[in-house]
Amino acid sequence: MRSEHRVFLLTTVMALLACSSESGTPGAPKGPVGGTIVISSSADADVLLPPLTMTLLGKQVVDQVFDNLADIGPALNTVGDAGFTPRLSDRWSWASDSMSVSFHINPRARWHDGVPVGAEDVRYTYQLVKDTSLASPLASNLDNVDSVSVVDSLTARVWFHQRTPDAFFKAASPVAILPAHLLKQTAPATLRESKIARSPVGSGRFRFGAWDRSARIVLDADSTNYRGRPNADRVIWLVSADYGAAALRFLGGSADFLDLVKPELVSQVKAKGDEVMLSPGSLDYGYVAFNLRNAANTGPNPIFGDRETRRALVMAVDRAALVRSVFDTLALVSHGPATRILATSDTTLGIPYDPQLASRTLDSLGWRRGPDGLRARGKTPLAFSLMVPSSSAVRQKVAVVLQEQWRQAGVKVRIDPIELNAFGSRMDSRKFESLLNGWHIDPTPSSVREEWASSEIRNGGYNATSYRNPTFDAIIDSAVKEMNPTRSAALYRRGYRILVEDAPAIWLYELRNAQGVSRRIHPVGIRPDAWWANLADWTVNTGS
């Protein structure tokens, strides 16, 4: 999930592939029941249909309304099926050759309109997500899915092209199952604008209540849900125009939860008597992406199309100073497309900060300083725009630091604040020079292909930079297919090194999740990949 908005445990794969799981009968809610949880958000959702949702708030909401077949457990293992928690599928079984897995749908599962969930919903969902006219960013998760067959009304068999370590994860977890009876009469290309994309009907523990654009989103408890009633009666996301307003709502007591506490707010949150929850890491990183193609997409960008120029631009950035300045202790310097909680990460990666070498390199490439200290090559100035979402004060602050560091290197950078939906649209259509983005990776290392493989330079693909390196593609493809975990990890690290050295982007920071929690609520099951994963189990201290 993506813009704004996903620990890989290395275990013996073949043993895990034979595993199966079964859920028990859901019990009564744990803890006090009732009350409302109010969450403060600094940006609205884009669309509430899971295969099209790109914003962080949209993801938080649809994950409550819709269920997947099985959810990755708290260990975030993506090898085989060990540790996965049953969701719509109450049990599953593998074929002897591990080329297919059969999911049995929980017979108690119902869509929020009362219709039973069935195997046909699974078949339809996979077909829809893979449909190119939908242009779903989730489509790459199903690249290894050959087909889905309906064995009976409650059993769907998913067939794979090949055995891979994360085949089960890709099939069962990232893709939420959709109600075929409500969607199949609508052309995939028009679903984004359909009513159900604004008023979703799912099978999750919360039902959709209301969406007042730019104001609030309301979910209500599904009291008869097959997985058990949520503890809270209602969850409300209050949408503010910017982070400052969202923080004030929390500090003022009109919201119970703030999903990002900036360094300057920590003392205020603690002084108020509320709690700051701080994680050792996360699956979120921030980076600058360079568009390697020109504005007309007819050839290389006059600046970013040159690998050595990109590398010099990276050398000119003091990432450690930037992270200290903007985040204090709430972020770490990033070393590439895998954050530290992935076992495949490599903190030795990165083009080192070296302003003198950057200057010599730019000189050798013909980027000469003029009387004003800024560089040009012939009539082409070393100047570009840096697109930033206007709703993110943090990224705007990062952009200002980058602008000054690059100015010292003789580079003129214009900061271009863009409304969030327009930011996403321009990113998708590749109508930018450079952009400052936040990314939430999947816990499986194969997700690196989503942003950086050449196959994702397409409509709906996430490779917005148009980065293309056949060697990188081949190594990552080998890593994805390698069934030996140790060899697979080594291949991933080789691929990361090629990518980072090619510098289609500057990986700047990894966030440490810091959330503000009021005394009114008791959150449980906070995960580094999604703090909201167990929102239905949170309780409200109604006596507070």
C-alpha positions as CSV (number, residue, x, y, z in Angstrom):
1,M,0.0,0.0,0.0
2,R,1.4,2.5,-1.0
3,S,2.1,6.0,-1.4
4,E,1.9,7.5,2.1
5,H,1.5,5.2,2.1
6,R,4.1,-2.6,4.0
7,V,10.1,-8.9,9.4
8,F,10.9,-11.3,6.7
9,L,11.9,-14.5,8.7
10,L,14.2,-16.9,7.0
11,T,13.0,-20.4,7.7
12,T,13.0,-23.7,5.9
13,V,10.6,-23.2,3.0
14,M,9.6,-26.7,2.0
15,A,8.5,-27.6,5.5
16,L,6.3,-24.6,5.7
17,L,4.7,-25.2,2.4
18,A,3.0,-28.3,3.7
19,C,1.4,-26.4,6.6
20,S,-2.3,-25.6,7.0
21,S,-4.3,-23.7,9.5
22,E,-7.8,-23.6,10.9
23,S,-9.7,-21.0,13.0
24,G,-11.9,-21.6,16.0
25,T,-15.2,-20.2,16.8
26,P,-15.0,-16.4,17.5
27,G,-15.5,-15.7,21.2
28,A,-16.9,-12.7,23.0
29,P,-15.1,-9.3,22.7
30,K,-12.2,-9.0,25.0
31,G,-12.4,-6.1,27.4
32,P,-15.1,-3.4,27.7
33,V,-17.5,-3.0,24.8
34,G,-18.8,0.3,23.6
35,G,-17.7,3.8,23.0
36,T,-16.2,5.6,20.1
37,I,-12.5,5.9,19.0
38,V,-11.7,9.1,17.3
39,I,-8.6,9.3,15.1
40,S,-7.0,12.5,13.8
41,S,-5.8,12.5,10.2
42,S,-4.0,15.2,8.2
43,A,-5.3,14.0,4.8
44,D,-8.4,12.5,3.4
45,A,-8.9,9.1,1.6
46,D,-8.8,8.9,-2.1
47,V,-11.1,6.0,-2.8
48,L,-12.6,3.2,-0.6
49,L,-12.2,0.3,-2.9
50,P,-9.2,-1.8,-1.9
51,P,-7.6,-2.6,-5.2
52,L,-7.6,1.2,-6.1
53,T,-6.8,2.7,-2.7
54,M,-3.5,4.5,-2.5
55,T,-3.7,6.9,0.4
56,L,-2.8,6.0,4.0
57,L,-6.2,6.9,5.4
58,G,-7.9,5.0,2.6
59,K,-5.9,1.9,3.5
60,Q,-6.7,2.3,7.2
61,V,-10.4,2.4,6.5
62,V,-10.7,-0.4,3.9
63,D,-8.7,-2.7,6.1
64,Q,-11.5,-2.5,8.6
65,V,-14.3,-2.9,6.1
66,F,-12.9,-5.7,4.0
67,D,-11.1,-9.0,4.9
68,N,-8.4,-10.9,3.1
69,L,-8.2,-14.7,3.0
70,A,-5.5,-14.9,5.6
71,D,-3.6,-12.2,7.4
72,I,0.1,-12.1,8.0
73,G,0.8,-12.7,11.7
74,P,2.7,-10.4,14.2
75,A,6.0,-11.9,13.2
76,L,5.5,-10.7,9.6
77,N,6.7,-13.9,8.2
78,T,6.2,-14.2,4.4
79,V,7.8,-17.6,3.8
80,G,5.2,-20.4,3.4
81,D,2.1,-20.0,5.5
82,A,3.5,-20.3,9.0
83,G,2.0,-17.7,11.4
84,F,-0.8,-16.6,9.2
85,T,-4.1,-15.8,10.8
86,P,-7.3,-17.1,9.2
87,R,-9.7,-14.4,7.9
88,L,-12.3,-15.2,5.3
89,S,-10.6,-18.6,4.8
90,D,-10.9,-20.7,8.0
91,R,-8.6,-23.3,6.7
92,W,-6.4,-24.1,3.6
93,S,-4.5,-27.0,2.2
94,W,-1.7,-27.3,-0.3
95,A,-1.4,-29.6,-3.3
96,S,1.4,-32.2,-3.0
97,D,3.5,-30.3,-5.6
98,S,2.9,-26.9,-3.9
99,M,1.6,-25.5,-7.2
100,S,-1.9,-24.7,-5.8
101,V,-3.6,-24.0,-2.5
102,S,-7.2,-24.5,-1.7
103,F,-8.9,-21.9,0.5
104,H,-12.1,-22.9,2.4
105,I,-14.3,-19.9,3.1
106,N,-15.7,-19.6,6.6
107,P,-19.4,-20.5,6.3
108,R,-20.3,-17.8,8.8
109,A,-18.8,-15.0,6.7
110,R,-21.3,-12.5,5.3
111,W,-21.1,-9.4,3.3
112,H,-22.5,-6.4,5.2
113,D,-25.7,-6.6,3.0
114,G,-26.3,-10.2,4.4
115,V,-25.2,-12.2,1.3
116,P,-22.9,-15.1,2.1
117,V,-19.2,-14.8,1.1
118,G,-18.3,-17.6,-1.3
119,A,-15.6,-19.0,-3.5
120,E,-16.9,-17.1,-6.5
121,D,-16.0,-13.8,-4.7
122,V,-12.4,-15.0,-4.6
123,R,-12.4,-16.0,-8.2
124,Y,-13.9,-12.7,-9.2
125,T,-11.6,-10.6,-7.1
126,Y,-8.4,-12.1,-8.5
127,Q,-9.7,-11.7,-12.0
128,L,-10.6,-8.1,-11.4
129,V,-7.3,-7.1,-9.8
130,K,-5.4,-8.7,-12.7
131,D,-7.6,-6.8,-15.2
132,T,-5.5,-4.2,-16.9
133,S,-8.4,-1.9,-17.5
134,L,-8.8,-1.5,-13.7
135,A,-5.1,-0.6,-13.5
136,S,-4.8,-1.7,-9.9
137,P,-1.5,-1.1,-8.1
138,L,-2.1,-4.5,-6.3
139,A,-1.9,-6.4,-9.6
140,S,1.7,-7.3,-9.3
141,N,0.9,-9.3,-6.1
142,L,-1.0,-11.8,-8.4
143,D,1.6,-12.1,-11.1
144,N,2.4,-15.6,-9.9
145,V,-1.3,-16.6,-9.9
146,D,-2.2,-18.5,-13.0
147,S,-5.9,-18.9,-12.3
148,V,-8.6,-19.5,-9.6
149,S,-11.0,-22.4,-9.8
150,V,-14.2,-22.8,-7.8
151,V,-14.2,-26.3,-6.3
152,D,-17.5,-25.8,-4.6
153,S,-19.4,-22.8,-3.2
154,L,-17.0,-22.4,-0.3
155,T,-13.7,-23.6,-1.7
156,A,-11.5,-21.7,-4.1
157,R,-8.3,-23.2,-5.5
158,V,-5.5,-20.8,-6.4
159,W,-3.1,-22.1,-9.0
160,F,0.4,-20.7,-9.3
161,H,2.8,-20.4,-12.2
162,Q,5.7,-21.5,-10.1
163,R,6.7,-22.2,-6.5
164,T,8.1,-19.2,-4.7
165,P,8.8,-18.6,-1.0
166,D,6.2,-15.9,-0.7
167,A,3.5,-17.4,-2.9
168,F,1.0,-17.8,-0.1
169,F,1.6,-14.3,1.3
170,K,1.0,-12.7,-2.1
171,A,-2.2,-14.7,-2.7
172,A,-3.7,-14.5,0.7
173,S,-2.8,-11.3,2.4
174,P,-2.4,-8.1,0.3
175,V,-5.6,-8.6,-1.8
176,A,-8.9,-8.0,0.0
177,I,-11.8,-10.1,-1.3
178,L,-14.6,-8.1,-2.9
179,P,-18.4,-8.8,-3.3
180,A,-18.8,-10.1,-6.8
181,H,-22.6,-9.8,-6.6
182,L,-22.3,-6.0,-6.2
183,L,-19.4,-5.3,-8.6
184,K,-19.5,-7.7,-11.5
185,Q,-22.1,-5.7,-13.5
186,T,-19.8,-2.6,-13.5
187,A,-17.0,-2.3,-16.0
188,P,-13.6,-2.4,-14.2
189,A,-12.5,0.8,-15.8
190,T,-15.4,2.7,-14.2
191,L,-15.2,1.2,-10.7
192,R,-13.2,4.1,-9.4
193,E,-16.1,6.5,-9.9
194,S,-18.8,4.0,-8.8
195,K,-21.0,4.4,-5.7
196,I,-19.4,1.4,-4.0
197,A,-16.0,3.1,-4.2
198,R,-17.5,5.8,-2.0
199,S,-19.9,3.6,0.1
200,P,-18.1,0.2,0.4
201,V,-19.8,-3.0,1.3
202,G,-17.4,-5.5,2.8
203,S,-17.1,-8.4,5.2
204,G,-14.9,-6.9,7.9
205,R,-15.6,-6.3,11.6
206,F,-16.6,-2.7,10.9
207,R,-19.3,-1.5,8.5
208,F,-19.1,1.6,6.4
209,G,-21.1,4.4,8.0
210,A,-20.4,7.8,6.3
211,W,-17.8,9.8,4.4
212,D,-18.0,13.5,4.5
213,R,-15.2,14.5,2.2
214,S,-12.4,16.5,3.8
215,A,-14.2,16.2,7.1
216,R,-14.7,12.7,8.5
217,I,-15.1,9.0,7.8
218,V,-17.3,6.9,10.1
219,L,-17.3,3.2,10.6
220,D,-19.8,1.3,12.8
221,A,-19.4,-2.1,14.5
222,D,-20.7,-5.1,12.7
223,S,-22.4,-6.7,15.7
224,T,-22.9,-10.1,14.0
225,N,-19.6,-10.4,12.3
226,Y,-18.3,-13.9,11.8
227,R,-15.0,-13.0,13.5
228,G,-16.7,-11.4,16.5
229,R,-18.0,-8.0,17.3
230,P,-15.5,-5.2,17.6
231,N,-15.0,-3.8,21.1
232,A,-15.8,-0.2,20.1
233,D,-19.2,0.8,18.7
234,R,-17.7,3.2,16.2
235,V,-14.5,4.6,14.8
236,I,-14.3,8.1,13.4
237,W,-11.4,9.6,11.4
238,L,-11.5,13.4,11.6
239,V,-9.8,14.9,8.6
240,S,-7.9,18.1,8.9
241,A,-6.4,20.3,6.2
242,D,-2.9,19.8,7.4
243,Y,-0.8,18.1,10.0
244,G,-0.8,21.1,12.4
245,A,-4.5,21.1,12.6
246,A,-4.6,17.3,13.0
247,A,-2.1,17.5,15.9
248,L,-4.1,20.3,17.6
249,R,-7.2,18.1,17.5
250,F,-5.3,15.4,19.4
251,L,-3.6,17.8,21.8
252,G,-6.9,19.6,22.4
253,G,-8.7,16.3,23.4
254,S,-11.1,16.0,20.5
255,A,-9.3,13.0,19.1
256,D,-8.0,9.9,20.9
257,F,-5.2,8.9,18.5
258,L,-2.6,10.6,16.3
259,D,-0.7,8.3,14.0
260,L,2.4,10.5,13.7
261,V,3.9,12.4,16.5
262,K,6.7,14.7,15.3
263,P,9.7,15.4,17.4
264,E,8.6,18.9,18.4
265,L,5.3,17.5,19.8
266,V,6.6,14.7,22.0
267,S,7.0,17.0,25.1
268,Q,3.5,18.4,24.6
269,V,1.9,14.9,24.3
270,K,3.6,13.8,27.5
271,A,2.8,17.0,29.3
272,K,-0.9,16.4,28.5
273,G,-0.6,13.0,30.2
274,D,-1.0,11.0,27.0
275,E,1.4,8.3,25.8
276,V,3.8,8.3,22.9
277,M,4.3,4.8,21.5
278,L,7.6,4.5,19.7
279,S,8.7,1.5,17.6
280,P,12.3,0.5,16.8
281,G,11.6,0.7,13.1
282,S,8.9,0.5,10.5
283,L,8.1,-0.4,6.9
284,D,8.0,3.2,5.9
285,Y,10.7,5.2,4.1
286,G,11.0,8.6,2.5
287,Y,12.9,9.2,-0.8
288,V,13.4,11.6,-3.6
289,A,12.6,10.0,-7.0
290,F,14.1,11.3,-10.2
291,N,12.1,11.1,-13.4
292,L,14.6,9.5,-15.9
293,R,12.5,10.5,-18.9
294,N,11.9,13.9,-20.4
295,A,8.6,15.7,-20.2
296,A,7.3,14.3,-23.5
297,N,8.5,10.8,-22.6
298,T,10.4,10.6,-25.9
299,G,13.9,10.2,-24.5
300,P,16.1,10.6,-21.4
301,N,15.7,13.6,-19.0
302,P,18.4,16.2,-19.8
303,I,19.5,16.0,-16.1
304,F,18.3,12.8,-14.6
305,G,18.9,10.7,-17.7
306,D,22.6,10.7,-16.9
307,R,23.6,8.2,-14.2
308,E,26.8,10.1,-13.1
309,T,24.8,13.3,-12.7
310,R,22.3,11.5,-10.5
311,R,25.1,10.0,-8.4
312,A,26.7,13.5,-7.9
313,L,23.3,14.8,-6.7
314,V,23.2,12.0,-4.2
315,M,26.7,12.7,-3.0
316,A,25.8,16.3,-2.3
317,V,23.1,15.3,0.2
318,D,24.0,14.9,3.9
319,R,21.3,12.5,4.8
320,A,22.4,12.1,8.4
321,A,22.3,15.8,9.0
322,L,18.9,16.0,7.3
323,V,17.4,13.2,9.5
324,R,18.7,14.8,12.7
325,S,17.4,18.2,11.7
326,V,13.9,17.1,10.7
327,F,13.2,14.0,12.8
328,D,15.6,14.1,15.8
329,T,15.3,10.5,17.1
330,L,12.1,9.6,15.3
331,A,13.8,8.4,12.1
332,L,16.9,6.6,10.9
333,V,19.0,7.1,7.8
334,S,17.7,4.9,4.9
335,H,20.0,2.7,3.0
336,G,17.8,1.5,0.1
337,P,14.5,0.0,-0.7
338,A,14.4,-2.4,2.3
339,T,13.9,-1.0,5.8
340,R,15.8,-2.4,8.8
341,I,13.0,-4.7,9.9
342,L,13.4,-6.8,6.8
343,A,16.1,-9.4,7.1
344,T,17.2,-8.7,3.6
345,S,18.1,-5.0,4.4
346,D,21.7,-3.9,4.1
347,T,22.9,-0.9,6.0
348,T,26.3,-0.9,4.1
349,L,24.5,0.4,1.0
350,G,24.5,4.0,-0.1
351,I,26.5,6.5,-2.1
352,P,28.4,8.4,0.7
353,Y,28.1,12.1,1.4
354,D,31.1,13.7,-0.3
355,P,30.4,17.3,-1.4
356,Q,34.0,17.7,-2.8
357,L,33.7,14.6,-5.0
358,A,30.2,15.7,-6.0
359,S,31.6,19.1,-7.1
360,R,34.5,17.5,-9.1
361,T,32.1,15.1,-10.8
362,L,29.7,17.8,-11.8
363,D,32.6,19.8,-13.2
364,S,33.8,16.8,-15.2
365,L,30.4,16.4,-16.6
366,G,30.3,19.9,-17.9
367,W,28.0,21.3,-15.2
368,R,30.0,24.6,-14.6
369,R,29.2,27.2,-12.0
370,G,28.2,30.6,-13.2
371,P,28.8,34.0,-11.6
372,D,25.7,33.3,-9.4
373,G,27.2,30.1,-8.1
374,L,24.6,28.0,-10.0
375,R,25.6,25.4,-12.5
376,A,24.7,24.9,-16.2
377,R,25.9,22.8,-19.1
378,G,25.8,25.0,-22.1
379,K,22.3,26.5,-22.2
380,T,20.9,23.8,-19.9
381,P,20.8,24.9,-16.2
382,L,21.2,22.4,-13.5
383,A,17.8,23.2,-12.1
384,F,14.6,21.1,-11.5
385,S,11.4,21.1,-9.5
386,L,10.8,19.0,-6.5
387,M,7.2,18.0,-6.1
388,V,5.9,17.6,-2.5
389,P,2.4,16.9,-1.2
390,S,1.1,20.1,0.4
391,S,-0.6,18.1,3.2
392,S,2.8,16.9,4.5
393,A,4.6,19.5,6.6
394,V,7.3,17.0,7.3
395,R,8.1,16.5,3.7
396,Q,8.0,20.2,3.0
397,K,10.6,20.6,5.8
398,V,12.7,17.9,4.2
399,A,12.4,19.6,0.9
400,V,13.7,22.9,2.3
401,V,16.8,21.1,3.7
402,L,17.4,19.4,0.4
403,Q,17.0,22.7,-1.5
404,E,19.7,24.3,0.6
405,Q,22.1,21.4,0.4
406,W,21.7,21.2,-3.4
407,R,22.1,25.0,-3.6
408,Q,25.5,24.8,-2.0
409,A,26.4,22.3,-4.7
410,G,25.3,24.8,-7.4
411,V,21.9,23.2,-8.1
412,K,18.8,25.3,-8.3
413,V,15.7,23.5,-6.9
414,R,12.2,24.8,-6.9
415,I,9.9,23.3,-4.4
416,D,6.5,22.5,-5.9
417,P,3.8,21.8,-3.2
418,I,0.9,19.8,-4.7
419,E,-2.5,18.8,-3.3
420,L,-2.3,15.1,-2.3
421,N,-4.7,13.6,-5.0
422,A,-3.0,15.8,-7.7
423,F,0.4,14.6,-6.4
424,G,-0.7,11.0,-6.8
425,S,-2.1,11.6,-10.3
426,R,1.0,13.4,-11.5
427,M,3.2,10.6,-10.1
428,D,1.1,8.0,-11.8
429,S,1.3,9.8,-15.1
430,R,5.0,10.6,-14.6
431,K,4.4,14.3,-15.1
432,F,7.1,15.5,-12.7
433,E,10.8,16.2,-12.7
434,S,11.5,14.9,-9.2
435,L,9.3,14.2,-6.2
436,L,9.6,13.6,-2.5
437,N,7.5,10.6,-1.6
438,G,6.8,8.4,1.4
439,W,6.5,4.6,0.8
440,H,5.0,1.8,2.8
441,I,6.6,-1.5,1.7
442,D,5.2,-5.0,2.0
443,P,7.0,-7.2,4.5
444,T,8.0,-9.5,1.7
445,P,11.3,-8.5,-0.1
446,S,9.8,-9.3,-3.5
447,S,7.8,-6.0,-3.2
448,V,11.0,-4.2,-4.4
449,R,9.8,-5.0,-7.9
450,E,6.7,-2.9,-7.5
451,E,8.6,0.4,-7.6
452,W,11.8,-0.5,-9.5
453,A,11.3,-3.4,-11.9
454,S,11.1,-2.3,-15.6
455,S,7.9,-4.4,-15.9
456,E,6.2,-1.7,-13.6
457,I,6.8,1.1,-16.2
458,R,3.1,0.9,-17.2
459,N,-0.3,2.3,-16.6
460,G,-1.0,1.6,-12.9
461,G,2.6,0.5,-12.2
462,Y,4.5,2.1,-9.4
463,N,7.8,2.6,-11.2
464,A,7.3,6.3,-11.6
465,T,11.0,7.0,-12.2
466,S,11.0,4.8,-15.4
467,Y,14.1,3.1,-14.0
468,R,15.3,0.3,-16.2
469,N,18.2,-2.1,-15.6
470,P,18.1,-5.6,-17.1
471,T,20.7,-6.9,-14.6
472,F,18.7,-5.6,-11.6
473,D,15.5,-7.2,-13.1
474,A,17.3,-10.6,-13.6
475,I,18.8,-10.7,-10.1
476,I,15.6,-9.8,-8.4
477,D,13.6,-12.3,-10.5
478,S,16.1,-14.9,-9.4
479,A,15.7,-13.9,-5.8
480,V,12.0,-14.2,-6.0
481,K,12.2,-17.7,-7.4
482,E,15.0,-19.0,-5.2
483,M,13.6,-21.4,-2.7
484,N,16.7,-21.4,-0.5
485,P,16.2,-18.5,2.0
486,T,19.9,-17.8,2.4
487,R,20.6,-17.7,-1.3
488,S,17.5,-15.6,-1.9
489,A,18.5,-13.0,0.7
490,A,22.0,-12.7,-0.9
491,L,20.4,-12.2,-4.3
492,Y,18.1,-9.5,-3.0
493,R,21.1,-7.6,-1.5
494,R,23.0,-7.8,-4.8
495,G,19.9,-6.3,-6.5
496,Y,19.6,-3.6,-3.9
497,R,23.3,-2.6,-4.4
498,I,22.8,-2.2,-8.2
499,L,19.7,-0.1,-7.7
500,V,21.2,2.2,-5.1
501,E,24.4,2.6,-7.1
502,D,22.4,3.6,-10.2
503,A,20.7,6.3,-8.1
504,P,17.2,6.6,-9.7
505,A,16.4,7.9,-6.3
506,I,17.9,9.1,-3.0
507,W,16.7,7.0,-0.1
508,L,16.6,9.5,2.8
509,Y,15.0,8.2,6.0
510,E,13.2,5.3,7.6
511,L,10.5,6.4,10.0
512,R,10.3,5.1,13.6
513,N,6.6,4.8,14.2
514,A,5.6,7.3,16.9
515,Q,1.9,7.5,17.8
516,G,0.0,9.6,20.3
517,V,-2.6,7.8,22.4
518,S,-5.0,9.4,24.8
519,R,-6.0,7.9,28.1
520,R,-9.5,7.2,26.8
521,I,-8.4,4.2,24.7
522,H,-6.4,1.1,25.1
523,P,-4.8,0.0,21.8
524,V,-3.6,-3.5,21.4
525,G,-1.7,-5.5,18.7
526,I,0.2,-2.5,17.3
527,R,2.3,-3.8,14.3
528,P,5.2,-2.1,12.5
529,D,3.5,-2.7,9.2
530,A,0.1,-1.3,10.1
531,W,-0.8,0.1,13.5
532,W,-4.5,-0.2,12.6
533,A,-4.4,-4.0,11.9
534,N,-6.1,-4.9,15.2
535,L,-8.2,-1.8,15.6
536,A,-11.3,-3.9,16.2
537,D,-9.7,-5.2,19.4
538,W,-9.0,-1.8,20.8
539,T,-11.1,-0.7,23.8
540,V,-12.5,2.6,25.0
541,N,-12.1,3.5,28.7
542,T,-15.7,4.7,28.9
543,G,-15.1,5.9,32.5
544,S,-12.4,8.4,31.4
